């Protein structure tokens, strides 16, 4: 079975059709999502398509860095909410290591 056999392929094509976002914006959003979701095949294809569409390598790297930072921020926020939910309190001076 191929990816093209699944309904999601049609959905991806349809969501790329409207012109409310530029192709560059769509490529970078797709890249950010695929890298944070952990799909190696999707990430590689997104990186290749971004470069082929004229997005400079530096912009691709920055998009990945932004996605990584946002993902790290979400991870930290979720951990802090878990700490608060459990009634735990951490006190750190300088760099906090557990």
PyMOL commands that set and color helices and strands:
alter all, ss='L'
color gray80, all
select helices_A, chain A and resi 3-5+7-17+23-37+40-52+57-85
alter helices_A, ss='H'
color red, helices_A
deselect
rebuild
show_as cartoon
